[in-house]
C-alpha cells in the first residue's frame, strides 16, 4: 500500500488547540466495525455503547515535561530540545545522564556543543513552587532529522529529573499553535496516569473522568491498566512511499500480573477487550503475538507496526482520537476497521465539525 492511501484534507480550524471544558464532554463518533454504520454521540455515552463483561484496557503512562528551552554556550543562540528517551545514568559523575533527543537548530548543534536550559523569562514552567533549576548539556553525537545524543547534568548534583520537572515544558504536539500553559500540566495527562515516562499523552485516555469510570463500573464494564511509554515511535513521520517499508522505533511497556490475568480471562470467556488508544492496542497485540495469543506479565519493548493486513488476536474494540493523515496511527485504525470505512468516518467527522488530534474528539470502533 502507498502512504497516499491514508491521506485526507482537514480544515485547519478543526485542529483542536485547547481541550474541551470537561474531559467527558468531547464528542464521540461510533463506527460499527461490521456494518460501517455511524452514530454521532458523546464520550459520556460510552457505558451505553459497551456491554456488561467488556474489559476496557487503558495506558497509565505519565507524560513528563520533556520540552526544554535554553541557549548555546557561549554564543547565546536559542536552543530547543525534546527529550525522547533516557539512555543511561552515571551515578559516579554526579548523576550525569545521557538522553536521546530532538534538537533545534540542528545545523549548529554538533558534537561538543554546550547548552544551558533554564526557566524562560515570562514562562510559568519554572515557577517558584517547583524551585529554580539550571540544567547543563553537551551534545555527544549527531544523527539524522535533528536527532542528538546529549549529556545532561546539574551544577549542584541534584537529580536531572528534578530539574526537568522544574523548568521543562509540556511537550504539546507541533500542530497546537500556542505555548504550553500551566493548566496543560494537568490536562495533558489522563486521570489514571501514574508511571512517568512519556513524551506525548495517550490521547484517547484524556476523555476519561472519575465519574465516567464509575459509570462503567455500574454497568458491569471492567477496567484494567497497562503501561506503554510513548516515545518517538508513536509520532515519528512515515518517510517511505510504501507502507510496508515503514519501521517503528521500539517503546518500553510493562504489563502487571493483575492486568494479564484479567485480559486472558476475558479472551478465554469470549468477552470483548476494548483498547483505549493505539498505544494500548500495539502493546497487547505485540505481547500476544509473541506468546501464542496470550498476555504474559512482564516488561519489554515493542516496535510493532500495525497496518492493513494485520490479524488482531486480542483487541475487539478500540476507542481512539482522530489522527494525522499518512501517520502510522491512522494506518492502525484502518487495519482494525478497514481503510475505506475509516476514511468515510473521517469525512463524516469533518462534515460534522468534529475536533481533531490530541485535544480533539474521539471515535469508538466496535
Buried (B, 14 or more C-beta within 10 A) or exposed (E): BEBEBBEBEBEEEBBBBEBBEEBBBBBBBBBBBEEBEBEEBBBBBBBEBBEEBBBBBBBBBBBBBBBBBBBBBEEEEEBBBBBBBBBEBEEEEEBBBBBBBBBBEBEEBEEEBBBBBBBBEEBBBBEEEBBEBBBBBBBBEBEEEBBBBBBBBBEEEBEBBBBBBBBBBBBBBEBBEEBBBEEBBEBBBBBBBEBEBBBBBBBBBBBBBEEBBEBBEEBEBBBBBBBBBBBBBBBBEBEEEEBEEBEBBBBBBBBBEEBBEBBBEBBEEEBBBBBBBBBBBBBBBBBBBEBEEBBBBEEBBBEBBBBBEBEBBBBBBBBBBBBBBBBBBBBBBBBBBBBEBBBBBBEBBBEEEBBBBBBBBBBBBB
